[in-house]
Amino acid sequence: MAKITDFVEDAGAPGIIVGIGAVLLAPVVLPIVAGIGKPLAKSVIKGGLLAYERSKGAIAELGETWDDIVAEARAEVAEAKQTPAFEPGQGTPE
């Protein structure tokens, strides 16, 4: 089982100093980070929402274009089925 003394021996003086510094500075640093972090997070979320809204319009337009292309292709296939490639009974070419 690990003991605190093992940690202190493994960390050495620089590790102990950094640990103590982190504990002492946490009450000062955390509010600053939270103050910066919250507006930053809101900004990222707003950007994501705006991108989503813009992409919805683009996706809808793409869907309409796709539907138009499919309708044109179906019309061409139907037209090709109704128009024979050659007229039977006209005889042989001269």
C-alpha positions in Angstrom: 0.0 0.0 0.0 1.4 3.4 -1.0 2.0 5.9 1.8 2.3 9.7 1.6 6.0 9.4 2.5 6.6 7.3 -0.6 5.0 10.0 -2.8 7.1 12.7 -1.2 10.3 10.7 -1.7 9.4 9.9 -5.3 8.3 13.5 -6.2 11.5 15.1 -4.8 11.8 18.8 -3.9 10.6 20.2 -7.3 7.5 18.1 -7.2 6.7 19.1 -3.6 7.2 22.8 -4.4 4.9 22.5 -7.4 2.3 20.7 -5.3 2.3 23.3 -2.6 2.2 26.1 -5.2 -0.8 24.5 -6.8 -2.6 24.3 -3.5 -1.8 27.9 -2.6 -2.7 29.3 -6.0 -5.8 27.3 -6.6 -8.2 29.8 -4.9 -6.8 32.6 -7.1 -6.3 30.7 -10.3 -9.6 28.8 -10.4 -11.9 31.8 -10.5 -9.8 33.4 -13.3 -9.9 30.2 -15.3 -13.7 29.9 -14.7 -14.1 33.5 -15.7 -12.3 32.9 -19.0 -13.6 29.4 -19.5 -17.3 30.1 -19.3 -17.4 32.8 -21.9 -15.1 30.7 -24.1 -17.4 27.7 -23.8 -20.4 29.9 -24.6 -18.7 31.2 -27.6 -17.9 27.7 -28.9 -21.5 26.6 -28.3 -22.8 29.7 -30.1 -20.5 29.0 -33.1 -21.7 25.4 -33.2 -25.4 26.4 -33.1 -24.9 29.0 -35.9 -23.0 26.4 -38.0 -25.9 23.9 -37.4 -28.5 26.5 -38.5 -26.6 27.4 -41.6 -26.0 23.7 -42.5 -29.8 23.0 -42.1 -30.5 25.4 -45.0 -27.8 24.0 -47.1 -28.8 20.4 -46.5 -32.5 21.3 -47.3 -31.3 22.9 -50.6 -29.2 19.9 -51.4 -32.2 17.6 -50.8 -34.3 19.7 -53.2 -31.6 19.6 -55.8 -31.3 15.8 -55.4 -35.1 15.4 -55.8 -35.0 17.5 -59.0 -32.2 15.4 -60.5 -34.0 12.1 -59.6 -37.3 13.4 -61.1 -35.5 14.4 -64.3 -33.8 11.0 -64.5 -37.1 9.2 -64.0 -38.7 11.3 -66.7 -35.9 10.5 -69.2 -36.2 6.8 -68.4 -39.9 6.9 -68.9 -39.5 8.8 -72.2 -36.9 6.3 -73.4 -39.3 3.4 -72.7 -42.1 5.1 -74.7 -39.9 6.0 -77.7 -38.7 2.9 -79.7 -35.1 2.9 -80.9 -36.3 2.0 -84.4 -39.6 1.8 -86.3 -40.5 -1.8 -87.1 -42.1 -2.4 -90.5 -40.4 0.3 -92.5 -38.4 -2.2 -94.5 -34.7 -2.4 -94.9 -32.5 0.6 -95.4 -31.6 1.4 -99.0 
